């Protein structure tokens, strides 16, 4: 009986589990910011970074008390405490982890080398380490490109602007989508060939100098790509006497909007008249000729929009 009682007591203790010491309180110190990026943008200094999602203990960072973002001239020799004491705060806030973007006027720092760093304070008042050092030599601001103009061209949309800068970035916005970088020209113009008829586009140009200095962007009016162009004029037209006919040939038009060719003929010194409409092959045989007479020919191209090109230069042949 006593053995059974002991077994029952042991099983009861096992079922109750083990109560250990209380877990230590977490410090909730944010991890150090590791992707700080700085640049001049127009008359401001732009700062972007991401507050990491975890604490130094590897736990989710649920909130922030504050951000400490500063800019200052580095002391010589470098001393972190001396820099932090003299650096100026940049107004910047966030309530939790994630991407952050802040800016501050650049005027007070023009002509100076600056150091920018950031750190975050977690929900329990514990502060992260400073981010890595980002050095920015602040220069006089670049003026934004002005007077952006856009025009439909045969091969795309042609964009021009006014700016004394030597390097640019061109961005394109399609409908309601976000602008995307499409070119980095060194002259104040750009031809956008990757466009569709009927689509609405808007363009933005930005001057750049080096990796860390950018102007604000200049913007164009919206433009809808319009199919207002005839095909190119046919080239390399040849007319040769054949067996009871005059044979014509020319280079093929490879424009995807091409529909066909019109052929025009003049007998001796008479006027040109259309003798073939919308033929698709780059060749034509004219059997309606009289031996010994001279015939002149011209060819034009017609697009799917119905527009006809100019006629090519005439060629002449005498019927056999």
ABEGO torsion letter per residue (X at the ends): XAAAAAAAAAAAAAAAEBBBBBBBBBAGBBBBBAABBBBBBEABBBBBBBBBABBAAGBBBABBABBBBBBBBBBOBBBAAAAAAABBBBBBBBABBEBBBBBBBAAAABGBBBBBBBBBBBAAGBBBBBBBBBBBBBBBBBBBBBGBBBBBBAAEBBBBBBBABABBBBBBBBEABBBBBABBBABBBBBBABBBBGBBBBBBBBBBBEAABBBBBBBBBBBBBBBABBBBBBBGBBBBBBBGBBBBBBBBBABAABAEBBBBBBBEABBBBBABBGBABBBBBBABBBBGBBBBBBBBBBBAAGBBBBBBBBBBBBBX
